[in-house]
Amino acid sequence: MYRVDLNCDMGESFGVYKMGTDEAILAYVTSANIACGFHAGDPATMRKTVKLALEKGIGIGAHPGLPDMTGFGRRNMDLSAQEAYDMVVYQIGALYGFVKAAGGKLQHVKPHGALYNMAAKNKDLSEAIAEAVYKVDPELILFGLSGSELVKAGKAVGLRTASEVFADRTYQADGSLTPRRQADALITDDKLAIAQVVRMVKEGKVRSRQGADIAIQADTVCIHGDGVHALRFAQKIREQLNASNVQIQAAGK
């Protein structure tokens, strides 16, 4: 039996919380990565998103990012390993407080955007992030790009890890995601996205933009909550995985 977690980035708004899309997507995913106030989110949004996820029985994760709201945390920054450690500890702590206050338990940590992509290749940065997660709570699961330095660092420090793949992103020959600035970075056709997900989960392979298959491990599949097609992708991907005899459950179960 194949098994996979479906995760989605959430709580990435400000002020008046618009929970319509987040609430709808929660019917189809099993884990929620909640923004912690650096690249998006604020205290009220964090509290409301945590409450919603707990009501739905969804695994909750901290989604720490770079302090860049204007760029939505998707622009690289020159930061030291110590700075990365500090900002990840800070952001996990913020969400941990809301989860604890609501009577829940934090399941995982998944870095956001540029921090995630930088850590995928930078050993020092990935080790700092993994150490931050471990020092806060060694029971947390660290989500990282399949085959990345972040997953390796998490395993090395003693964390449980979940190798992540993407439904709506294309891949390069080295296993990295195609940069968003490139025209072919995003998959907008739901049939293509579904086919890619099923193949990654069941065959452990994905076709790169260079035309070659690359090996990949799919413990959790990301569906971007801010994507135009996010709700439709979540619904159709879950339907197809169920039809393909794939068990869907949260990474922490």
C-alpha positions, -999 to +999 in steps of 0.1 A: +000+000+000+014+034-010+010+062+016+014+099+013+007+132+032-009+162+014+002+195+027-007+231+020+007+265+029-019+285+049-025+316+070-006+337+045-029+368+048-030+398+071-055+417+092-090+406+084-086+368+080-101+355+047-105+318+056-126+308+026-099+292+005-080+278+034-111+262+049-121+247+016-086+232+010-086+217+045-112+193+034-087+176+010-052+180+027-038+163+058-012+188+069-012+226+071+019+248+070+010+280+089+029+312+082+046+326+113+046+364+107+078+369+088+069+364+051+032+365+058+006+362+086+001+380+119-010+369+154-048+370+147-044+351+114-021+325+131-046+320+159-076+316+135-058+293+112-046+270+140-082+269+153-095+259+119-069+232+114-076+217+148-113+216+141-106+197+109-081+173+125-053+184+103-016+181+112-002+215+120+032+228+110+052+260+114+061+276+081+090+300+089+102+323+062+126+352+056+117+386+070+105+399+036+067+406+034+071+428+003+087+399-016+065+373+002+097+355+014+106+345-021+137+366-026+171+353-015+188+370+014+224+369+025+222+355+060+244+336+083+237+302+098+233+318+132+207+343+118+188+314+102+188+294+135+175+324+154+147+333+130+135+297+128+135+292+166+116+325+169+090+316+144+084+280+156+080+294+191+053+319+179+032+292+163+039+267+190+024+291+215-009+294+195-011+256+190-004+250+227-030+276+238-056+260+216-050+226+231-032+211+201+002+198+193+027+210+166+035+182+141+062+196+118+082+225+104+085+234+068+106+264+058+090+288+032+101+301-001+136+313-005+147+300+029+135+265+018+152+266-016+184+281-001+186+254+025+180+227-001+215+234-015+234+251+014+247+226+039+255+252+066+221+268+063+203+234+064+222+223+094+213+255+113+176+250+105+176+214+115+193+222+147+168+250+154+139+225+149+156+198+171+164+222+199+128+234+201+113+199+200+131+168+188+097+152+181+089+176+153+091+164+117+112+184+093+098+188+058+123+194+030+127+190-007+133+154-017+170+147-020+180+180-005+206+191+021+178+200+044+165+164+046+200+151+050+206+176+079+174+167+096+183+130+096+218+137+108+206+156+138+181+130+147+148+144+135+121+126+116+120+139+081+094+140+053+107+143+017+085+167-001+074+169-037+054+195-055+022+191-075+023+225-092+060+229-099+084+217-125+118+201-118+154+206-130+178+178-138+195+181-104+162+176-086+157+213-077+126+232-085+125+254-116+130+290-104+097+309-103+111+336-125+111+312-154+080+309-175+079+271-172+082+270-134+045+264-126+021+237-137-014+251-143-030+221-161-046+199-134-042+168-156-005+173-158-002+180-121-022+149-112-001+127-134+031+141-120+019+135-084+007+099-090+040+090-107+061+105-080+042+087-053+039+053-070+071+052-092+094+075-073+102+094-105+096+128-120+104+141-155+127+171-154+125+201-178+155+187-195+136+155-205+152+130-182+136+111-153+151+117-118+146+096-087+124+112-060+109+103-027+074+114-020+065+114+017+044+145+014+030+165-015+027+203-015-002+221-029+004+259-028-025+276-010-019+309-028-021+293-063-050+302-086-058+265-090-051+254-055-086+242-045-092+224-078-058+208-076-063+196-040-097+181-048-086+163-080-053+151-067-069+136-036-096+119-058-070+104-081-047+092-053-077+075-037-086+059-070-049+048-074-050+029-040-028+055-023-035+059+014-036+096+024-027+106+060-008+132+080+029+128+082+028+125+120+005+094+120 
